Amino acid sequence: MKAVLFHEKGYLSVTELERPKVGISAVLVKVKACGICGTDLHILKGEFPVSPPLILGHEFLGEVAEKRSEVTSVDIGGG
């Protein structure tokens, strides 16, 4: 999967990461779009303390790509 990583003030990279494993009672969401928020901008400017590398962006939409059998509230392909 691709992710935008924050490394240090003013420095981001687009990086290929391993596909996450689906945890117990969890789903894997294939992200179709992702936004940033004010906190992400403060992180980029070095105004908010974090431990890099950090994946930015948490306001997203997508569809369920994989799920555990315990999950009954959504289906594969649902969003």
LOBADREN-246485 format. One record per atom (N, C-alpha, C, O, CB): x, y, z; atom name. Coordinates in nm, 4 decimals, padded with zeros to 6 digits. Glycine has a CB too. Example, Ala and Ser with C-alpha at 12.3 -4.5 7.8 and 13.67 -1.06 7.14 Angstrom:
<pts>
u 01.3190	v -00.5690	w 00.7800	site N
u 01.2300	v -00.4500	w 00.7800	site CA
u 01.3200	v -00.3300	w 00.7800	site C
u 01.4236	v -00.3319	w 00.8465	site O
u 01.1308	v -00.4473	w 00.9046	site CB
u 01.2850	v -00.2250	w 00.7080	site N
u 01.3670	v -00.1060	w 00.7140	site CA
u 01.2900	v 00.0030	w 00.7870	site C
u 01.3409	v 00.1138	w 00.8039	site O
u 01.4084	v -00.0598	w 00.5725	site CB
</pts>
This chain:
<pts>
u 00.0836	v -00.1163	w 00.0000	site N
u 00.0000	v 00.0000	w 00.0000	site CA
u 00.0886	v 00.1233	w 00.0000	site C
u 00.2017	v 00.1196	w 00.0484	site O
u -00.0954	v -00.0006	w 00.1201	site CB
u 00.0378	v 00.2301	w -00.0533	site N
u 00.1117	v 00.3557	w -00.0525	site CA
u 00.0666	v 00.4405	w 00.0653	site C
u -00.0509	v 00.4417	w 00.1020	site O
u 00.0921	v 00.4321	w -00.1853	site CB
u 00.1622	v 00.5111	w 00.1236	site N
u 00.1322	v 00.5992	w 00.2363	site CA
u 00.2205	v 00.7222	w 00.2275	site C
u 00.3328	v 00.7162	w 00.1775	site O
u 00.1527	v 00.5262	w 00.3719	site CB
u 00.1686	v 00.8335	w 00.2766	site N
u 00.2480	v 00.9551	w 00.2891	site CA
u 00.3061	v 00.9552	w 00.4298	site C
u 00.2327	v 00.9550	w 00.5286	site O
u 00.1621	v 01.0851	w 00.2614	site CB
u 00.4390	v 00.9554	w 00.4374	site N
u 00.5066	v 00.9538	w 00.5667	site CA
u 00.5686	v 01.0896	w 00.5965	site C
u 00.6333	v 01.1502	w 00.5112	site O
u 00.6139	v 00.8446	w 00.5699	site CB
u 00.5477	v 01.1358	w 00.7185	site N
u 00.6154	v 01.2547	w 00.7690	site CA
u 00.7456	v 01.2086	w 00.8323	site C
u 00.7464	v 01.1170	w 00.9145	site O
u 00.5262	v 01.3338	w 00.8718	site CB
u 00.8575	v 01.2733	w 00.7933	site N
u 00.9888	v 01.2362	w 00.8477	site CA
u 01.0451	v 01.3430	w 00.9410	site C
u 01.0979	v 01.3120	w 01.0478	site O
u 01.0870	v 01.2109	w 00.7344	site CB
u 01.0335	v 01.4672	w 00.9000	site N
u 01.0805	v 01.5796	w 00.9804	site CA
u 01.0164	v 01.7055	w 00.9250	site C
u 00.9536	v 01.7023	w 00.8192	site O
u 01.2371	v 01.5903	w 00.9795	site CB
u 01.0320	v 01.8155	w 00.9958	site N
u 00.9698	v 01.9416	w 00.9552	site CA
u 00.9905	v 01.9674	w 00.8051	site C
u 01.1030	v 01.9789	w 00.7564	site O
u 01.0277	v 02.0587	w 01.0380	site CB
u 00.8759	v 01.9760	w 00.7331	site N
u 00.8784	v 02.0070	w 00.5909	site CA
u 00.9119	v 01.8921	w 00.4983	site C
u 00.9176	v 01.9126	w 00.3770	site O
u 00.9736	v 02.1132	w 00.5679	site CB
u 00.9347	v 01.7710	w 00.5500	site N
u 00.9756	v 01.6590	w 00.4645	site CA
u 00.8754	v 01.5437	w 00.4720	site C
u 00.8551	v 01.4833	w 00.5773	site O
u 01.1152	v 01.6095	w 00.5047	site CB
u 00.8137	v 01.5149	w 00.3575	site N
u 00.7221	v 01.4025	w 00.3407	site CA
u 00.7749	v 01.3121	w 00.2313	site C
u 00.8525	v 01.3556	w 00.1462	site O
u 00.5786	v 01.4512	w 00.3076	site CB
u 00.7335	v 01.1872	w 00.2329	site N
u 00.7638	v 01.0965	w 00.1220	site CA
u 00.6434	v 01.0064	w 00.0970	site C
u 00.5676	v 00.9752	w 00.1888	site O
u 00.8912	v 01.0114	w 00.1520	site CB
u 00.6270	v 00.9656	w -00.0273	site N
u 00.5270	v 00.8643	w -00.0619	site CA
u 00.6025	v 00.7319	w -00.0623	site C
u 00.6987	v 00.7136	w -00.1370	site O
u 00.4558	v 00.8938	w -00.2030	site CB
u 00.5575	v 00.6408	w 00.0218	site N
u 00.6303	v 00.5179	w 00.0463	site CA
u 00.5398	v 00.3970	w 00.0274	site C
u 00.4216	v 00.4015	w 00.0612	site O
u 00.6896	v 00.5184	w 00.1864	site CB
u 00.5948	v 00.2902	w -00.0261	site N
u 00.5223	v 00.1640	w -00.0393	site CA
u 00.5424	v 00.0852	w 00.0901	site C
u 00.6557	v 00.0560	w 00.1285	site O
u 00.5714	v 00.0818	w -00.1650	site CB
u 00.4323	v 00.0510	w 00.1571	site N
u 00.4374	v -00.0250	w 00.2816	site CA
u 00.3705	v -00.1600	w 00.2634	site C
u 00.2942	v -00.1811	w 00.1691	site O
u 00.3705	v 00.0528	w 00.3958	site CB
u 00.4005	v -00.2517	w 00.3558	site N
u 00.3368	v -00.3829	w 00.3545	site CA
u 00.1873	v -00.3693	w 00.3833	site C
u 00.1461	v -00.2846	w 00.4626	site O
u 00.4035	v -00.4765	w 00.4575	site CB
u 00.1075	v -00.4524	w 00.3192	site N
u -00.0368	v -00.4516	w 00.3449	site CA
u -00.0616	v -00.4944	w 00.4894	site C
u -00.0085	v -00.5963	w 00.5336	site O
u -00.1124	v -00.5456	w 00.2451	site CB
u -00.1419	v -00.4176	w 00.5632	site N
u -00.1671	v -00.4522	w 00.7043	site CA
u -00.2414	v -00.5854	w 00.7174	site C
u -00.3206	v -00.6231	w 00.6310	site O
u -00.2480	v -00.3408	w 00.7727	site CB
u -00.2141	v -00.6544	w 00.8262	site N
u -00.2866	v -00.7774	w 00.8589	site CA
u -00.4192	v -00.7382	w 00.9242	site C
u -00.4259	v -00.6409	w 00.9993	site O
u -00.2018	v -00.8709	w 00.9537	site CB
u -00.5234	v -00.8142	w 00.8951	site N
u -00.6542	v -00.7859	w 00.9526	site CA
u -00.6609	v -00.8492	w 01.0913	site C
u -00.6477	v -00.9706	w 01.1066	site O
u -00.7689	v -00.8391	w 00.8609	site CB
u -00.6817	v -00.7644	w 01.1918	site N
u -00.6874	v -00.8102	w 01.3299	site CA
u -00.8204	v -00.8753	w 01.3637	site C
u -00.9119	v -00.8799	w 01.2814	site O
u -00.6621	v -00.6950	w 01.4236	site CB
u -00.8295	v -00.9249	w 01.4846	site N
u -00.9512	v -00.9905	w 01.5327	site CA
u -01.0670	v -00.8908	w 01.5307	site C
u -01.0527	v -00.7766	w 01.5744	site O
u -00.9306	v -01.0478	w 01.6761	site CB
u -01.1799	v -00.9349	w 01.4803	site N
u -01.3007	v -00.8516	w 01.4708	site CA
u -01.2739	v -00.7198	w 01.3986	site C
u -01.3239	v -00.6150	w 01.4398	site O
u -01.3562	v -00.8232	w 01.6101	site CB
u -01.1953	v -00.7247	w 01.2911	site N
u -01.1574	v -00.6027	w 01.2193	site CA
u -01.1798	v -00.6185	w 01.0694	site C
u -01.2050	v -00.7282	w 01.0196	site O
u -01.0107	v -00.5673	w 01.2471	site CB
u -01.1700	v -00.5069	w 00.9995	site N
u -01.1773	v -00.5058	w 00.8544	site CA
u -01.0580	v -00.4307	w 00.7994	site C
u -00.9981	v -00.3488	w 00.8690	site O
u -01.3091	v -00.4426	w 00.8056	site CB
u -01.0232	v -00.4584	w 00.6740	site N
u -00.9219	v -00.3835	w 00.6015	site CA
u -00.9958	v -00.2986	w 00.5000	site C
u -01.0728	v -00.3504	w 00.4191	site O
u -00.8158	v -00.4779	w 00.5328	site CB
u -00.9723	v -00.1674	w 00.5042	site N
u -01.0403	v -00.0748	w 00.4145	site CA
u -00.9442	v -00.0321	w 00.3049	site C
u -00.8339	v 00.0147	w 00.3332	site O
u -01.0940	v 00.0484	w 00.4917	site CB
u -00.9861	v -00.0484	w 00.1786	site N
u -00.9093	v 00.0020	w 00.0647	site CA
u -00.9475	v 00.1492	w 00.0500	site C
u -01.0609	v 00.1813	w 00.0145	site O
u -00.9383	v -00.0809	w -00.0692	site CB
u -00.8532	v 00.2375	w 00.0772	site N
u -00.8798	v 00.3812	w 00.0779	site CA
u -00.8940	v 00.4322	w -00.0654	site C
u -00.8089	v 00.4070	w -00.1507	site O
u -00.7671	v 00.4574	w 00.1516	site CB
u -01.0022	v 00.5036	w -00.0896	site N
u -01.0284	v 00.5637	w -00.2209	site CA
u -00.9909	v 00.7116	w -00.2224	site C
u -00.9510	v 00.7641	w -00.3263	site O
u -01.1762	v 00.5468	w -00.2589	site CB
u -01.0033	v 00.7791	w -00.1085	site N
u -00.9678	v 00.9205	w -00.0965	site CA
u -00.9314	v 00.9481	w 00.0482	site C
u -00.9857	v 00.8859	w 00.1395	site O
u -01.0846	v 01.0132	w -00.1436	site CB
u -00.8394	v 01.0413	w 00.0690	site N
u -00.7949	v 01.0744	w 00.2038	site CA
u -00.7690	v 01.2237	w 00.2127	site C
u -00.7144	v 01.2845	w 00.1206	site O
u -00.6682	v 00.9944	w 00.2420	site CB
u -00.8086	v 01.2814	w 00.3244	site N
u -00.7853	v 01.4232	w 00.3470	site CA
u -00.6909	v 01.4438	w 00.4629	site C
u -00.6542	v 01.3498	w 00.5334	site O
u -00.9160	v 01.4960	w 00.3724	site CB
u -00.6526	v 01.5673	w 00.4810	site N
u -00.5700	v 01.6032	w 00.5948	site CA
u -00.6476	v 01.7023	w 00.6802	site C
u -00.7460	v 01.7605	w 00.6348	site O
u -00.4334	v 01.6626	w 00.5493	site CB
u -00.6040	v 01.7208	w 00.8018	site N
u -00.6708	v 01.8149	w 00.8912	site CA
u -00.5699	v 01.9165	w 00.9421	site C
u -00.4521	v 01.9116	w 00.9065	site O
u -00.7383	v 01.7411	w 01.0094	site CB
u -00.6158	v 02.0067	w 01.0239	site N
u -00.5298	v 02.1102	w 01.0789	site CA
u -00.4117	v 02.0543	w 01.1554	site C
u -00.3015	v 02.1086	w 01.1479	site O
u -00.6088	v 02.1997	w 01.1679	site CB
u -00.4335	v 01.9458	w 01.2292	site N
u -00.3233	v 01.8853	w 01.3046	site CA
u -00.2138	v 01.8374	w 01.2105	site C
u -00.0956	v 01.8539	w 01.2404	site O
u -00.3742	v 01.7682	w 01.3904	site CB
u -00.2517	v 01.7775	w 01.0956	site N
u -00.1522	v 01.7329	w 00.9979	site CA
u -00.0667	v 01.8503	w 00.9507	site C
u 00.0545	v 01.8356	w 00.9344	site O
u -00.2210	v 01.6653	w 00.8776	site CB
u -00.1277	v 01.9653	w 00.9287	site N
u -00.0530	v 02.0838	w 00.8859	site CA
u 00.0433	v 02.1304	w 00.9945	site C
u 00.1558	v 02.1705	w 00.9649	site O
u -00.1492	v 02.1972	w 00.8489	site CB
u -00.0008	v 02.1252	w 01.1208	site N
u 00.0875	v 02.1626	w 01.2315	site CA
u 00.2036	v 02.0644	w 01.2441	site C
u 00.3157	v 02.1049	w 01.2748	site O
u 00.0088	v 02.1685	w 01.3632	site CB
u 00.1778	v 01.9362	w 01.2208	site N
u 00.2849	v 01.8355	w 01.2229	site CA
u 00.3868	v 01.8679	w 01.1153	site C
u 00.5069	v 01.8687	w 01.1422	site O
u 00.2279	v 01.6925	w 01.2023	site CB
u 00.3411	v 01.8943	w 00.9944	site N
u 00.4303	v 01.9242	w 00.8823	site CA
u 00.5178	v 02.0464	w 00.9109	site C
u 00.6340	v 02.0507	w 00.8706	site O
u 00.3489	v 01.9469	w 00.7549	site CB
u 00.4617	v 02.1455	w 00.9804	site N
u 00.5358	v 02.2683	w 01.0130	site CA
u 00.6254	v 02.2511	w 01.1368	site C
u 00.6974	v 02.3436	w 01.1745	site O
u 00.4377	v 02.3838	w 01.0363	site CB
u 00.6209	v 02.1324	w 01.1998	site N
u 00.7011	v 02.1085	w 01.3188	site CA
u 00.6435	v 02.1717	w 01.4435	site C
u 00.7154	v 02.1924	w 01.5413	site O
u 00.8389	v 02.1589	w 01.2975	site CB
u 00.5148	v 02.2029	w 01.4416	site N
u 00.4493	v 02.2711	w 01.5528	site CA
u 00.3735	v 02.1762	w 01.6465	site C
u 00.3145	v 02.2206	w 01.7450	site O
u 00.3544	v 02.3745	w 01.4989	site CB
u 00.3751	v 02.0477	w 01.6167	site N
u 00.3029	v 01.9496	w 01.6973	site CA
u 00.3956	v 01.8307	w 01.7186	site C
u 00.4434	v 01.7738	w 01.6205	site O
u 00.1681	v 01.9056	w 01.6286	site CB
u 00.4228	v 01.7910	w 01.8415	site N
u 00.5202	v 01.6844	w 01.8658	site CA
u 00.4695	v 01.5459	w 01.8241	site C
u 00.3612	v 01.5035	w 01.8645	site O
u 00.5575	v 01.6823	w 02.0122	site CB
u 00.5491	v 01.4770	w 01.7432	site N
u 00.5194	v 01.3401	w 01.7015	site CA
u 00.6496	v 01.2610	w 01.6960	site C
u 00.7583	v 01.3183	w 01.7045	site O
u 00.4470	v 01.3378	w 01.5631	site CB
u 00.6382	v 01.1301	w 01.6820	site N
u 00.7550	v 01.0427	w 01.6672	site CA
u 00.7591	v 00.9892	w 01.5250	site C
u 00.6903	v 00.8917	w 01.4948	site O
u 00.7514	v 00.9256	w 01.7700	site CB
u 00.8381	v 01.0503	w 01.4362	site N
u 00.8454	v 01.0064	w 01.2967	site CA
u 00.9116	v 00.8691	w 01.2855	site C
u 00.9828	v 00.8285	w 01.3773	site O
u 00.9225	v 01.1090	w 01.2125	site CB
u 00.8905	v 00.7978	w 01.1770	site N
u 00.8001	v 00.8347	w 01.0677	site CA
u 00.6547	v 00.8144	w 01.1083	site C
u 00.6225	v 00.7248	w 01.1863	site O
u 00.8317	v 00.7525	w 00.9416	site CB
u 00.5686	v 00.8977	w 01.0549	site N
u 00.4266	v 00.8970	w 01.0897	site CA
u 00.3438	v 00.9051	w 00.9618	site C
u 00.3715	v 00.9883	w 00.8754	site O
u 00.3917	v 01.0148	w 01.1858	site CB
u 00.2432	v 00.8199	w 00.9491	site N
u 00.1519	v 00.8270	w 00.8353	site CA
u 00.0525	v 00.9388	w 00.8615	site C
u -00.0184	v 00.9373	w 00.9621	site O
u 00.0787	v 00.6908	w 00.8118	site CB
u 00.0474	v 01.0354	w 00.7712	site N
u -00.0479	v 01.1453	w 00.7831	site CA
u -00.1775	v 01.1105	w 00.7099	site C
u -00.1826	v 01.0175	w 00.6294	site O
u 00.0124	v 01.2762	w 00.7271	site CB
u -00.2808	v 01.1872	w 00.7399	site N
u -00.4108	v 01.1651	w 00.6761	site CA
u -00.4910	v 01.0629	w 00.7538	site C
u -00.4470	v 00.9493	w 00.7717	site O
u -00.3933	v 01.1191	w 00.5308	site CB
u -00.6073	v 01.1023	w 00.7995	site N
u -00.6923	v 01.0082	w 00.8727	site CA
u -00.8398	v 01.0305	w 00.8432	site C
u -00.9259	v 00.9611	w 00.8974	site O
u -00.6674	v 01.0201	w 01.0222	site CB
u -00.8682	v 01.1260	w 00.7585	site N
u -01.0072	v 01.1495	w 00.7187	site CA
u -01.0224	v 01.0882	w 00.5799	site C
u -00.9871	v 01.1499	w 00.4794	site O
u -01.0447	v 01.3049	w 00.7194	site CB
u -01.0753	v 00.9664	w 00.5756	site N
u -01.0749	v 00.8936	w 00.4498	site CA
u -01.2075	v 00.8250	w 00.4221	site C
u -01.2929	v 00.8114	w 00.5097	site O
u -00.9645	v 00.7921	w 00.4498	site CB
u -01.2221	v 00.7818	w 00.2964	site N
u -01.3355	v 00.6979	w 00.2595	site CA
u -01.2837	v 00.5850	w 00.1732	site C
u -01.1808	v 00.5981	w 00.1069	site O
u -01.4458	v 00.7794	w 00.1853	site CB
u -01.3545	v 00.4753	w 00.1743	site N
u -01.3089	v 00.3595	w 00.0993	site CA
u -01.4100	v 00.2481	w 00.1043	site C
u -01.5266	v 00.2677	w 00.1386	site O
u -01.1763	v 00.3110	w 00.1518	site CB
u -01.3614	v 00.1287	w 00.0684	site N
u -01.4488	v 00.0111	w 00.0703	site CA
u -01.3789	v -00.1020	w 00.1432	site C
u -01.2561	v -00.1075	w 00.1487	site O
u -01.4876	v -00.0326	w -00.0736	site CB
u -01.4583	v -00.1920	w 00.1991	site N
u -01.4049	v -00.3055	w 00.2731	site CA
u -01.3399	v -00.4022	w 00.1739	site C
u -01.4054	v -00.4531	w 00.0830	site O
u -01.5170	v -00.3767	w 00.3558	site CB
u -01.2091	v -00.4266	w 00.1931	site N
u -01.1341	v -00.5155	w 00.1044	site CA
u -01.1207	v -00.6558	w 00.1634	site C
u -01.1101	v -00.7545	w 00.0906	site O
u -00.9956	v -00.4574	w 00.0764	site CB
u -01.1215	v -00.6628	w 00.2964	site N
u -01.1049	v -00.7910	w 00.3648	site CA
u -01.1654	v -00.7769	w 00.5034	site C
u -01.1639	v -00.6688	w 00.5624	site O
u -00.9534	v -00.8339	w 00.3726	site CB
u -01.2194	v -00.8882	w 00.5554	site N
u -01.2751	v -00.8832	w 00.6903	site CA
u -01.2611	v -01.0179	w 00.7572	site C
u -01.2462	v -01.1211	w 00.6917	site O
u -01.4220	v -00.8403	w 00.6876	site CB
u -01.2663	v -01.0148	w 00.8898	site N
u -01.2639	v -01.1375	w 00.9672	site CA
u -01.4052	v -01.1939	w 00.9738	site C
u -01.5022	v -01.1193	w 00.9610	site O
u -01.2070	v -01.1129	w 01.1095	site CB
u -01.4175	v -01.3225	w 00.9933	site N
u -01.5485	v -01.3868	w 00.9933	site CA
u -01.6368	v -01.3365	w 01.1075	site C
u -01.7593	v -01.3452	w 01.0992	site O
u -01.5323	v -01.5377	w 01.0031	site CB
u -01.5759	v -01.2841	w 01.2136	site N
u -01.6530	v -01.2342	w 01.3272	site CA
u -01.7295	v -01.1056	w 01.2926	site C
u -01.8246	v -01.0701	w 01.3622	site O
u -01.5602	v -01.2093	w 01.4459	site CB
u -01.6892	v -01.0365	w 01.1870	site N
u -01.7505	v -00.9103	w 01.1483	site CA
u -01.8763	v -00.9390	w 01.0668	site C
u -01.8696	v -01.0003	w 00.9602	site O
u -01.6509	v -00.8224	w 01.0676	site CB
u -01.9901	v -00.8945	w 01.1173	site N
u -02.1164	v -00.9202	w 01.0471	site CA
u -02.1884	v -00.7912	w 01.0065	site C
u -02.2910	v -00.7959	w 00.9386	site O
u -02.2080	v -01.0041	w 01.1350	site CB
u -02.1346	v -00.6770	w 01.0480	site N
u -02.2046	v -00.5503	w 01.0224	site CA
u -02.1741	v -00.4892	w 00.8846	site C
u -02.2453	v -00.3992	w 00.8400	site O
u -02.1681	v -00.4506	w 01.1298	site CB
u -02.0681	v -00.5381	w 00.8169	site N
u -02.0344	v -00.4897	w 00.6829	site CA
u -01.9951	v -00.6078	w 00.5961	site C
u -01.9603	v -00.7147	w 00.6463	site O
u -01.9199	v -00.3847	w 00.6879	site CB
u -02.0011	v -00.5869	w 00.4642	site N
u -01.9625	v -00.6907	w 00.3688	site CA
u -01.8448	v -00.6440	w 00.2843	site C
u -01.8196	v -00.5240	w 00.2735	site O
u -02.0812	v -00.7284	w 00.2787	site CB
u -01.7733	v -00.7374	w 00.2251	site N
u -01.6655	v -00.7049	w 00.1320	site CA
u -01.7239	v -00.6161	w 00.0212	site C
u -01.8310	v -00.6445	w -00.0325	site O
u -01.5999	v -00.8359	w 00.0722	site CB
u -01.6526	v -00.5096	w -00.0114	site N
u -01.6985	v -00.4170	w -00.1130	site CA
u -01.7865	v -00.3056	w -00.0574	site C
u -01.8129	v -00.2064	w -00.1254	site O
u -01.7730	v -00.4917	w -00.2185	site CB
u -01.8313	v -00.3224	w 00.0654	site N
u -01.9170	v -00.2198	w 00.1264	site CA
u -01.8332	v -00.1040	w 00.1772	site C
u -01.7140	v -00.1182	w 00.2044	site O
u -02.0003	v -00.2792	w 00.2415	site CB
u -01.8977	v 00.0103	w 00.1894	site N
u -01.8224	v 00.1272	w 00.2385	site CA
u -01.9106	v 00.2139	w 00.3226	site C
u -01.8660	v 00.3170	w 00.3730	site O
u -01.7645	v 00.2089	w 00.1227	site CB
</pts>
